[in-house]
Amino acid sequence: MRWLGWLERALLAAAFSAAAAAALAQTGDAAPDAGESRLTGREIYARVLANRFDSFVQESTMESSDRGGKHQVTRLRMHWKDFKRGDEPASDGVLSKTLVKYFHPFEIRHSGYLVIHNHDRTSDQFVYLPARRKVVRVSLRSESVYGTDFSFEDILPRELQDASYRRLGDGAVSGRGTFTIEATPTEIAHSEYSRFLISVEKERSVVLRTRYWDGSGVAVKELSVDPEAIREFDGVWVPMRMTMRHLLHETTTELEVTDIEPNPELSQATFALRRLESH
């Protein structure tokens, strides 16, 4: 009978599908998540920002080198806290605050920066230099972290509102599946860059590679994260080692997180201007 032939074919197809699924499971290759294909660039970057602490204290070492073989080591300590209430800014419009203090090399020891990231206006940025013995309001837009290939914009945690996002084709970095998004900074962010190309690891929502273009549309930098140096702290995945290459200057800076304290109690006083002057 014709209906019996159809039924046999359907049963064979189902059996074949089950066998194929079992084979995939044995090889460790998971079937694509249908939900992944519907994610927007903004939603993907929101996942990146969700993978972070409410606050942290972090010590980092940066080692810079150029093609001539010159080396420089810089060490700094960063305090950061999220002041949002859920997805909303604090009552004073503050999203987050960052305090950075140098403790090596000797000539810049005790120098520091304070950045207050605001919701609907430009960030407030201050610097303290011991030689001047006073706090000065500045613009850190393209300020280098003491001669390294990182600018302060590169190391300060970003906020979702800093850019618009467009999803591009998926890819892979170091054999790990990644989402690819293009981020275009908003005017209020006052970025030194015109756009970023960001590769986000699908599994842990960690940025594995970022490429930077300047205002003239020239690719100037590339940041690479070592996937083997990503560590988990309190459910948050943290890149402990990364490399910034300046594509025009042919210089590189290796950044290593040497110590991190997840979610400490940091009060408003931690980010007071007078803290910049403290030794």
C-alpha positions as CSV (number, residue, x, y, z in Angstrom):
1,M,0.0,0.0,0.0
2,R,1.3,3.5,-0.8
3,W,0.8,4.9,2.7
4,L,2.9,2.0,4.2
5,G,5.8,3.0,1.9
6,W,5.6,6.6,3.1
7,L,5.6,5.4,6.8
8,E,8.6,3.2,6.3
9,R,10.5,6.1,4.7
10,A,9.6,8.4,7.6
11,L,10.7,5.9,10.2
12,L,14.0,5.4,8.4
13,A,14.6,9.2,8.3
14,A,13.9,9.5,12.0
15,A,16.2,6.6,12.8
16,F,19.0,8.2,10.6
17,S,18.5,11.6,12.4
18,A,18.8,10.0,15.8
19,A,21.9,8.1,14.8
20,A,23.4,11.4,13.5
21,A,22.6,13.2,16.7
22,A,24.2,10.4,18.7
23,A,27.3,10.6,16.6
24,L,27.6,14.4,17.1
25,A,27.2,13.9,20.8
26,Q,30.1,11.3,20.9
27,T,32.4,13.6,19.0
28,G,31.6,16.5,21.3
29,D,30.3,18.7,18.4
30,A,27.0,20.3,19.6
31,A,24.4,21.2,17.2
32,P,24.1,25.0,16.6
33,D,21.8,26.9,19.1
34,A,18.9,28.2,17.1
35,G,18.7,31.1,19.5
36,E,22.2,32.2,18.6
37,S,21.2,33.1,15.1
38,R,18.6,35.6,16.4
39,L,21.0,37.5,18.7
40,T,21.7,41.1,17.7
41,G,25.1,42.7,18.0
42,R,23.8,44.8,20.9
43,E,22.6,41.6,22.7
44,I,25.9,39.9,22.2
45,Y,27.8,42.8,23.7
46,A,25.3,42.9,26.5
47,R,26.4,39.3,27.3
48,V,30.0,40.5,27.4
49,L,29.1,43.2,29.9
50,A,27.0,40.8,32.0
51,N,30.2,38.7,32.5
52,R,31.8,41.1,35.0
53,F,31.9,41.8,38.7
54,D,29.8,44.4,40.5
55,S,33.2,45.8,41.7
56,F,36.8,44.8,41.6
57,V,40.3,45.7,42.7
58,Q,42.9,44.6,40.1
59,E,46.7,44.9,39.8
60,S,48.3,44.7,36.4
61,T,51.7,44.6,34.9
62,M,52.4,46.0,31.4
63,E,55.5,45.1,29.5
64,S,56.1,47.1,26.3
65,S,58.7,46.5,23.6
66,D,59.5,47.9,20.2
67,R,61.3,46.5,17.1
68,G,64.5,48.0,18.4
69,G,64.4,45.7,21.5
70,K,63.6,48.4,24.1
71,H,61.6,47.3,27.1
72,Q,59.5,49.1,29.6
73,V,57.5,47.8,32.6
74,T,54.6,49.6,34.1
75,R,52.5,48.5,37.1
76,L,49.1,49.9,38.2
77,R,46.2,49.2,40.5
78,M,42.6,49.8,39.4
79,H,39.5,50.1,41.6
80,W,36.2,49.8,39.7
81,K,32.6,49.7,40.7
82,D,29.2,49.5,38.9
83,F,26.9,52.2,40.3
84,K,23.9,51.3,38.2
85,R,20.7,49.9,39.8
86,G,20.0,47.0,37.6
87,D,20.1,48.5,34.1
88,E,19.4,52.0,35.3
89,P,22.0,54.6,36.2
90,A,22.3,55.8,39.8
91,S,20.2,58.7,40.9
92,D,23.0,61.2,40.0
93,G,23.3,59.7,36.5
94,V,26.5,57.8,37.3
95,L,27.0,54.4,35.6
96,S,30.4,53.4,37.0
97,K,33.6,54.8,38.6
98,T,37.3,53.9,38.0
99,L,40.3,54.9,40.1
100,V,43.7,54.0,38.7
101,K,47.0,54.5,40.6
102,Y,50.6,53.8,39.3
103,F,53.1,52.1,41.6
104,H,55.9,51.5,39.1
105,P,58.2,52.9,37.7
106,F,59.4,55.1,40.5
107,E,59.1,58.4,38.5
108,I,55.4,58.1,38.2
109,R,54.6,56.3,41.4
110,H,51.5,57.7,43.1
111,S,50.2,59.3,39.9
112,G,46.6,58.5,39.3
113,Y,43.4,59.0,37.4
114,L,39.7,59.0,38.3
115,V,37.0,58.5,35.7
116,I,33.3,58.9,36.4
117,H,31.2,57.3,33.7
118,N,28.0,59.2,33.2
119,H,24.7,58.1,31.6
120,D,23.8,61.1,29.4
121,R,26.9,63.2,29.3
122,T,30.6,63.0,28.8
123,S,32.6,61.2,31.5
124,D,34.3,63.3,34.2
125,Q,38.0,62.6,34.1
126,F,40.7,63.8,36.6
127,V,44.4,63.3,36.9
128,Y,46.8,63.7,39.9
129,L,50.6,64.1,39.3
130,P,52.7,64.3,42.4
131,A,55.0,66.9,40.8
132,R,52.1,69.3,40.5
133,R,50.5,68.3,43.8
134,K,47.0,69.0,42.6
135,V,44.1,67.3,40.9
136,V,43.3,68.5,37.4
137,R,40.3,67.8,35.1
138,V,41.5,66.3,31.9
139,S,40.4,64.5,28.7
140,L,41.9,60.9,28.6
141,R,40.5,60.3,25.1
142,S,43.8,59.2,23.6
143,E,46.0,59.3,26.7
144,S,48.6,56.5,26.7
145,V,49.0,54.4,29.8
146,Y,52.5,55.7,30.5
147,G,54.0,55.0,27.1
148,T,52.4,51.6,26.5
149,D,50.3,50.6,23.5
150,F,47.2,50.8,25.7
151,S,45.3,54.0,26.0
152,F,43.0,54.6,29.0
153,E,40.1,54.0,26.7
154,D,41.4,50.5,26.1
155,I,41.7,49.5,29.7
156,L,38.6,51.2,31.3
157,P,35.5,49.0,31.4
158,R,33.0,50.1,28.8
159,E,29.3,50.6,29.0
160,L,26.6,49.4,26.6
161,Q,25.6,53.0,25.7
162,D,29.1,53.8,24.5
163,A,28.5,52.5,21.0
164,S,26.0,51.1,18.4
165,Y,26.4,47.5,17.4
166,R,26.1,45.5,14.2
167,R,26.4,41.8,14.0
168,L,28.6,40.3,11.3
169,G,29.3,36.7,10.3
170,D,30.4,34.3,13.0
171,G,34.0,33.1,13.0
172,A,36.7,31.4,15.2
173,V,39.7,32.6,17.1
174,S,42.3,30.1,18.3
175,G,39.9,27.3,17.3
176,R,37.0,28.7,19.5
177,G,33.7,29.7,18.0
178,T,33.1,33.4,18.1
179,F,30.4,36.0,17.3
180,T,31.7,39.0,15.3
181,I,30.3,42.4,15.9
182,E,31.2,45.9,14.7
183,A,30.9,48.6,17.3
184,T,30.7,52.3,16.3
185,P,31.3,54.7,19.2
186,T,28.5,57.2,20.0
187,E,29.3,60.9,20.1
188,I,28.9,61.1,23.8
189,A,31.6,58.5,24.3
190,H,34.2,60.9,22.7
191,S,36.2,57.9,21.5
192,E,39.6,58.1,19.9
193,Y,38.4,55.4,17.5
194,S,35.9,55.4,14.7
195,R,35.0,51.7,15.0
196,F,35.9,48.4,16.5
197,L,35.7,44.8,15.2
198,I,35.1,42.5,18.1
199,S,35.3,38.7,18.3
200,V,33.4,37.3,21.3
201,E,33.8,33.7,22.4
202,K,30.4,32.1,22.2
203,E,30.9,29.8,25.2
204,R,32.1,32.3,27.9
205,S,31.1,35.7,26.4
206,V,34.7,36.9,26.6
207,V,36.2,39.2,24.0
208,L,39.1,37.3,22.3
209,R,40.1,39.8,19.8
210,T,39.5,43.5,19.0
211,R,40.7,45.5,16.1
212,Y,40.6,49.3,16.3
213,W,40.3,52.0,13.5
214,D,41.1,55.6,14.0
215,G,39.1,58.6,12.9
216,S,40.6,58.5,9.4
217,G,39.5,54.9,8.9
218,V,43.0,53.4,9.4
219,A,43.4,50.2,11.3
220,V,45.8,51.2,14.2
221,K,45.7,48.5,16.9
222,E,44.8,44.9,17.5
223,L,44.1,43.4,21.0
224,S,44.5,39.6,21.4
225,V,43.5,37.6,24.5
226,D,45.1,34.3,25.3
227,P,42.1,31.8,25.6
228,E,44.3,29.6,27.8
229,A,44.8,32.4,30.3
230,I,41.1,33.0,31.0
231,R,40.2,32.2,34.6
232,E,36.9,32.0,36.5
233,F,36.3,34.0,39.6
234,D,32.9,33.8,41.3
235,G,31.2,32.8,38.1
236,V,32.9,35.6,36.0
237,W,35.5,34.7,33.3
238,V,38.5,37.0,33.4
239,P,41.3,37.3,30.7
240,M,44.5,37.3,32.8
241,R,46.8,37.9,29.8
242,M,46.4,39.9,26.6
243,T,48.6,41.6,24.0
244,M,48.1,45.0,22.3
245,R,49.8,45.5,19.0
246,H,50.2,48.9,17.5
247,L,50.0,48.2,13.8
248,L,51.6,51.5,12.7
249,H,54.3,51.9,15.3
250,E,55.2,48.2,15.2
251,T,55.2,48.0,19.0
252,T,53.6,45.6,21.4
253,T,52.5,45.6,25.1
254,E,51.8,42.5,27.1
255,L,49.3,43.1,29.9
256,E,49.1,40.5,32.7
257,V,46.6,40.7,35.6
258,T,48.8,39.8,38.6
259,D,46.1,40.0,41.3
260,I,42.4,40.5,41.4
261,E,39.8,40.9,44.2
262,P,36.3,40.2,43.0
263,N,33.3,42.1,44.4
264,P,34.9,43.9,47.3
265,E,33.0,46.5,49.3
266,L,33.9,49.8,47.7
267,S,32.1,52.9,49.0
268,Q,31.7,56.3,47.4
269,A,34.7,57.5,49.4
270,T,36.9,55.0,47.5
271,F,36.4,57.3,44.5
272,A,36.6,60.7,46.1
273,L,39.0,63.2,44.5
274,R,41.1,63.2,47.6
275,R,41.9,59.6,47.1
276,L,43.9,60.6,44.0
277,E,46.3,62.5,46.3
278,S,46.8,59.8,48.8
279,H,50.0,57.7,48.8
